[in-house]
């Protein structure tokens, strides 16, 4: 039996966070089209009226969840890419970060792709999330910092010339694709859950070398 919570006298950050966390679970599991406010309320353990109090409607809540997911995909990665590590260390850290994160939340890539397909305005929200990370005062513009590092490595002929944008898309895609295409891969490669876990563990070991070799002259 879900305990119903009355509307608060003032805005409460803990309640807002509880609702957003519950909405994250439901939206990622069902997508915006399949999610229901009542299910979110039950997941959060609150009265449905509280959802409307904090977020007004389902669309506002869906936008908040998408921003949270989009920021989560890039926040720590931006810190790594814009940091002072050498290029090989960055590659190994990014691969470990994404494979670990997506192992914990394997439905996120499908959710993001589905949202971008069904709601074209989500692309602007994704862009805004990345721009916000780049504009943070306490952190360097990670794309600009990475671009400088890549140019320096190319000048000393350690790697082939590549833009920061292509570097990021190539690396992140190689991490995300197995999770986005998991049903297809599971069928073709005949992988059950344990088999897929072994596949990801092997990818974590081999992908850094594969990517580094592709960059080198």
N, C-alpha and C positions, 0 to 999 in steps of 0.2 A: 504494500500500500504506500503510494507516494505521499509524503508529507507536503501539504500545501502551505506556501509562504505568502503572507499578505504583502501588498505593495508597500515599499519602504517609505518612511517620511522624507528621506533624503537619499540622494544617489549613493549607493554603496559599491565600492570597487570590488570587494570580494564576491558579491552577488553577480555583478557584471561579468567577472572573470569565470565564475562557475557556469553561467549561461553560455558564454563564448566557448568554453571548453566542451560543454555538452553539444553545442551546435557543431563544433568541429567534428566530433565523433559522428553525428548524424549526417551532416552534409558530405563528409568524405566517404561515408559508407553508401549513401543513397544518391548523392548529387543534389543540386538545387531543386530540380523538377520532382524528385521522389521524396524529398524531406517534408515532414509535417511538423508544424509548430507544437502540436500536442506531444509528439514523440520527443522533441527537444526539451519541452518542459518536464516530461517524465524523467528524461536522462539527467537533467539538472536537479530534479527534486523540488521544483518550484511550481507555483500556479502559472498557467499560461498568460495571465494578465501581466505578470512581471516581464515576460519577453517583450510585450508591446510597450511596457513602461520604459525599458532600457533601449530597445532597438526599433520601436514603432511598428515595423512590419517585417515579413519574411525576407524581402529583398535587401533591406538594410542589414539584417543579420547575416545574410548570405555574403554580402559585400565585405563585412567585417571578418568573416571566416576566411574568405579568399585572400584578403590582405595579410591575415595572420599566416596562412599557409605559404603564400608567395614570399613573404619576408623571411620565414623560417628556412625556405629552400636556399636563400642567398646570403643571409646575414653572416653566418660563421664563415662561409666560403669567401665572402668579400674581405673579411679580416685576414684570412690566410693569403689570398692572392695579392692583397695590397701590402703585405708585411715584408720583412727583411730576409726571409729564408731564401736559400738558393732555389733554382727552378726545380731541380729534382725533388727536393724536400717538399716544395709546394704541391707538386703533382701527387706524391705519395700521400700527403695529408688530405688533399681534396678527395682522392679516391676512397681513402679510409672513412672520411667524414660522410660522404654520400652513401656508400654501401652500408655503413652502420645505421645511418639515419633511415634509409629506405627499407632496411631489414626490419626496423621497428615499426615503420609506417608504410607498408608496401602499397597501399591503395592511393597514396598521395599523387603519384604521376598520372594515374588514370583519372583521378578527380580533376587535376589541373587541366589536362588535355580536354576532358569532357566539358569543363566550364568554359574554356577558351573557344571550343567549337559551338556550344549552345548559346553562349552569351558573349558576343564579340566585344562588348564594352569591358570585359575582364582583361583584355590585352592592355588597355590603358591603365587599369589598376595594377597590373604586373609591372608595367613600365614605371609607374609612380613609385612602387615599392623599391625597385632597383635604384631609381633616381634619389629617393630618400636616403638609401644606404650610402650612395656616392657623395651626398651633400652633408653627411654628418660631420660636425665640427671636430669631433674627437678622433676621426679616422681619415686617412688619405683617400682620395678618389682611387679605388682599387683598380679600375680599368686603366687609368692613366699611369699608375705606378707599375702595373704589369706590363703595359706597352713599353715603358722605358727599359724595363729589365729584358724584355724580348729583343728589343733593338740592340741592346748592348751585347747580348749573347750571340745575335746574328752577326754583328760587326766582328766579333772575334772568331766567327765561323764555327761556333760550338753547335749551333742549330740552323735549320733553314729559316729564312725570313717568314714570319707569320704575324698577323695582327692579333691584338689582345682579344678582339671579339671572336675571331675564328678559333683561337686557342681555347677560350672558355666554352664555346658551343661544342667543339669537338670533345673536350674532356668531360663536360657534364653529360653530353648525350651518351657517351660510352658507359657512364655510370647509371643513368636513368633507364636506358632502353630495356635492359632485361626485366625490370620491374613493370614498366609500361606494357611490355609485350609478354608478360609472364604466362598467360593462358596459351598463347601461341607456342612459346618455347617449351612449355610443359608438355604439350601435345607432340611436337616434333621430336623433342629429345627424350620423351617418355620420363619426365621427372615428377615424382611425388614431392611432398613438402620437404622431406629429408634430402631428396636428390637436388632440389632447387637450392637448399641451404648449402650443400656441398659445392654446387655450381658457383654460388656467390663467393664462397670462401676461396675457391680456386681463382676466381676472377680478381679477387682482392690481391692475391699473390702475383698474378701474371700481368694484370693490366698496366701497372706502372712501367714495367720494362717495355711492353708493347708500345705505349704512348711515347716514351722517351726515344725509342728506336725510330719511330716515325718522325720525330722532330730533328734528329741528328742528321748531319750531312753524310 
